[in-house]
Amino acid sequence: MSRLSKAFELFDAYNKQDPRSFTWESENQPQEYFFAVKLYEWVLKLNPNATDELLLASRSQHIGRWEIPREDYPNGREHYLKWRKNLALHHAAIAGRLMKEAGYGEETLDRVKQIILKQRIKVDPDVQTMENALCLVFLQLQYEDFSKKYEHEPEKIINILRKSLLKMDENGHQLALKLPYSENGLYLINKALSSL
């Protein structure tokens, strides 16, 4: 077994411990495992020649996310940002530990950590690919349900979409517009895009 396959096996086994589940097209799977596979698939669509480091980061970007729930932090933007930062460090630490177990050295671990922590976005092409993929996973799998929760607050949805779309590049925007949406879902995305 290659180091890459071994690392994927370790990542997947870890994420399959997620007590939360996600149902998509009548299939129910541990949530973080399902999203990790979808993120990996999007990265390959965006970059069929993706480096091993980018593929490793895609499969472990949110590894163990359920272990630091948002509810453990008070409300408010400052606490939300602290939660996000602590989560990213948690993901990078777990990924690094499992990659060592798979036989990877410090140089690869450091590179994967850079991508997971999204350092130098808009400058580092691998980090930009990851950001595009993350946004596309949200738009494909979670956006429609999310928008229904806030259907009486369209400006809130447009603002959230705008923040996501700002992190993407032109290639990401084009792929986002090709996804299937409800009529209202597409309207809100176009409104967000027009405000960039």
N, C-alpha and C positions, 0 to 999 in steps of 0.2 A: 504494500500500500504506500502511495506517495505521501510526503509530508502534508501536501495540500488536502488530500482526501482524509488523512488522519485528523487534521485540524477541523475540517468540516464535520467529521463524525463526532468529535468532542464538542464542538459548538452546538450541533443539533441535539445531542444528548442533553446538554445543559438546558437549552431552551425548551425542550420537551417537558421539563419539570414545571413549566409555567402553570399555575393552577387555573389561570383564566383560559377561556377558549374563544375561538373565533370561527364563525360559520360563514362559508363562502360557497355558493353554488351547491348547496345541500351537503357540503363536506365540513365536518367539525374537527378542528385541530388545536393543539396548544397555541395560544395566541402569538407568543414571541417567536416560536418556531415557524409558524406560517408566515409572519411578516418578514423574517430573515430570509426565507426562501424567495419570497416575492421581490424583496430588495435586490437580492443576488440576480434574479432574472432580469430586472430592469437595468441593472448595471451592465449586464451582458448585451442587452438590446442597445443601450447607449454607446457601449464600447466593446465590440466583439473581441478586440485584442487587449482587453483589460489585463493589467499586471496581476501577478499572484497577490501582491500586497493589497491592491484594490479589492480583489475578490475576497480575500480574508476579512478585510474591513467590512465588506457588505454583509457577510454572513454573521458578523459579530457586532454590528453597529449598535444594537440595543440589547445585547445579551444580558440576561438577568434583570431586565427592567422592572419586573414585578417586585423585586427585593427592596426597592426604595420607592414606595408609593407617594404620590403627590400629597395625599392626605396627611402625611407625616410633617408637612411644612405648613405654616400659616398662609392665609390668603394674602394676595398682593403681589405686584410685579417683582419687587425685590426678592421675595421669598421664592417666587416661581423661577427666577433666573438662577438663584442659588441651587434649587432642586435640579434644574437642567444641567448645571455645571457638575454637581456631585454625581449625577447619573452618568454623564459622559466619562468621568474619571473611573467610575465603577465598571462601566463597560470595557474601557481600555485595560483595566487591571485584570479582569476575568479573561479577556481575549489574550493578553500577554501570558498569563499563567498557562492557559491551555495550549497556546502556540509553542511554548517551551516544551511542554509535554509531548507535542508532536514533532519536536526536533529542530525548531527554528532558533536562530541566533538573535543577538541583540539588535543588529542592524535592521532586520525585518520587523522585529517587534516595535522598534522606534518609528519606522515608517507607517506601520498599521495604526499605531497610536496617533500619529499626526492626522491621519485621515479620519479616524473615529472622533477626534476632538475638533475636526473641521478647521484646522489651522490653515491660514492663507487661502481662504475661499476667494474665488474670482481670480486668483493668481495660479494656484496649483490645479492643473487639469483633473487630477484624480479626485480631489476634494470637490471640485465643481460637478463632476460626474455623480459623485455620491449625493450631493445636494439635489441635483436634478432627480435622481432616482428616489430619494426620500419623499420629495414633493409629489412625484408621480404615483408612488404607492398610496399616499394619502388621498390624492384625487381619484384614483381608481377604486379604492377599497373602503374609504371612510367618509369621503366628502359629502355624498348624498345624504347619508344618515345624519351626519353632523349638521348639515344645513337645515334638516327638518326640525332639529331641536331649537333652532333659532329663526324659524321661518317668519316670526313677527319682528325680527331685528335684522333686516337685510343689510343695513350699513355695517353691522358687526361682522357679518359673514364676509362682506366685500373687503373690509379692513384686514381680516385674517388671511383671506386669499391673496390680497395685495402683498402682505408680508412674505408669504410663501413664494409668490411669483417673482418678487424682487431678488430672491436668492437663486433663482434659476437663470439660465442663459437662453438665447434665442432658440436653440435646438430643443431645450426643455419645454419652452412655451409651445412650439409647434407640435410636439408629441402630446402635450396636455390637451390641446384643442382637438386632437383626434380621438380622445377617449369618449365613450358613450355617456351622455348625461341626460337628465330630465331637461325639459324646456327651460324651467326656472334655474336649474343648476348651470346650464350653459350661459344663460343671460347674466347671472351673477359673476361668472368667470370673465366674460367679455367686459363687464363693467369694471372689474378689478384690473384687467389688462389695460383698459383705456385710461386708467388713472396712474399708470406707471410713468 
